[in-house]
């Protein structure tokens, strides 16, 4: 948790720390990096530095694979959070903005 808090204060230092940790972990570095990438993507941290770090750490092919898998997992988790836990607060917020409420209804009806 300390890393996530300090990430917003100084992202470069935290990313360098993650890179050093991943380099020393061997094959478990892939799993560690994927977990960090997934969490940061769920928190809406910009992906460009993370994606570039994956390419630097693992090479183009393996880095692309790690990023694609991690981003897909993060998108699925974000979608589930939005459809379950955050749905009620969003519906309350839509009451204040009728235009967005109409848009939500149209998407609900037509997909």
C-alpha positions as CSV (number, residue, x, y, z in Angstrom):
1,X,0.0,0.0,0.0
2,X,2.9,2.3,0.7
3,X,4.1,2.0,-2.9
4,X,0.7,2.9,-4.3
5,X,0.5,6.0,-2.1
6,X,4.0,7.1,-3.0
7,X,3.3,6.4,-6.6
8,X,1.1,9.4,-6.9
9,X,3.8,11.5,-5.1
10,X,6.8,10.4,-7.2
11,X,5.9,7.8,-10.0
12,X,9.4,7.7,-11.5
13,X,11.0,6.5,-8.3
14,X,8.3,3.9,-7.7
15,X,8.5,2.5,-11.3
16,X,12.3,2.3,-11.0
17,X,11.9,0.4,-7.7
18,X,9.4,-2.0,-9.4
19,X,11.9,-2.6,-12.3
20,X,14.7,-3.4,-9.9
21,X,12.5,-5.8,-8.0
22,X,11.3,-7.6,-11.2
23,X,14.8,-7.9,-12.5
24,X,15.9,-9.8,-9.4
25,X,12.9,-12.1,-9.2
26,X,13.5,-14.3,-12.3
27,X,10.4,-16.0,-13.7
28,X,8.3,-14.7,-10.8
29,X,9.0,-11.2,-12.1
30,X,6.4,-11.8,-14.8
31,X,3.7,-12.5,-12.2
32,X,4.7,-9.7,-10.0
33,X,4.8,-7.2,-12.8
34,X,1.4,-8.4,-14.1
35,X,-0.1,-7.9,-10.7
36,X,1.3,-4.4,-10.3
37,X,0.2,-3.5,-13.8
38,X,-3.3,-4.8,-13.2
39,X,-3.7,-2.9,-9.9
40,X,-2.4,0.3,-11.4
41,X,-4.6,0.0,-14.4
42,X,-7.7,-0.5,-12.2
43,X,-6.6,2.7,-10.4
44,X,-6.5,4.5,-13.8
45,X,-2.8,5.2,-13.8
46,X,-1.6,6.0,-17.3
47,X,-0.4,2.8,-19.1
48,X,2.5,4.2,-21.2
49,X,5.2,4.1,-18.6
50,X,4.1,0.6,-17.5
51,X,3.9,-0.7,-21.0
52,X,7.3,0.7,-21.9
53,X,8.7,-0.9,-18.7
54,X,7.3,-4.2,-19.8
55,X,9.1,-4.0,-23.1
56,X,12.4,-3.0,-21.4
57,X,12.2,-5.7,-18.8
58,X,10.9,-8.7,-20.8
59,X,11.6,-7.8,-24.5
60,X,9.0,-7.1,-27.1
61,X,7.2,-10.4,-27.4
62,X,7.1,-11.4,-23.7
63,X,6.4,-7.7,-22.7
64,X,3.5,-7.5,-25.1
65,X,2.1,-10.7,-23.8
66,X,2.3,-9.6,-20.1
67,X,0.8,-6.2,-21.0
68,X,-2.1,-7.7,-23.0
69,X,-3.0,-10.3,-20.3
70,X,-2.7,-7.7,-17.5
71,X,-4.7,-5.1,-19.3
72,X,-7.4,-7.6,-20.1
73,X,-7.6,-8.7,-16.5
74,X,-7.7,-5.1,-15.3
75,X,-10.5,-4.3,-17.8
76,X,-12.5,-7.2,-16.7
77,X,-12.2,-6.4,-13.0
78,X,-13.0,-2.7,-13.7
79,X,-16.1,-3.7,-15.7
80,X,-17.2,-6.0,-12.9
81,X,-16.7,-3.3,-10.3
82,X,-18.6,-0.8,-12.3
83,X,-21.5,-3.2,-12.9
84,X,-21.7,-4.3,-9.2
85,X,-20.2,-2.2,-6.4
86,X,-20.2,1.2,-8.1
87,X,-23.6,0.9,-10.0
88,X,-25.7,2.3,-7.2
89,X,-23.6,5.4,-6.6
90,X,-23.5,6.0,-10.3
91,X,-27.3,5.7,-10.6
92,X,-27.7,8.3,-7.8
93,X,-25.3,10.6,-9.7
94,X,-27.3,10.1,-12.9
95,X,-30.3,11.6,-11.1
96,X,-28.5,15.0,-11.1
97,X,-27.7,14.8,-14.8
98,X,-30.7,13.8,-16.9
99,X,-28.8,13.9,-20.1
100,X,-26.5,11.1,-18.9
101,X,-29.5,9.2,-17.5
102,X,-31.1,9.2,-21.0
103,X,-27.8,8.0,-22.5
104,X,-27.6,5.2,-19.8
105,X,-31.2,4.2,-20.7
106,X,-30.5,4.2,-24.4
107,X,-27.4,2.0,-23.9
108,X,-29.3,-0.3,-21.6
109,X,-32.1,-0.7,-24.2
110,X,-29.9,-1.0,-27.4
111,X,-26.6,-2.1,-26.0
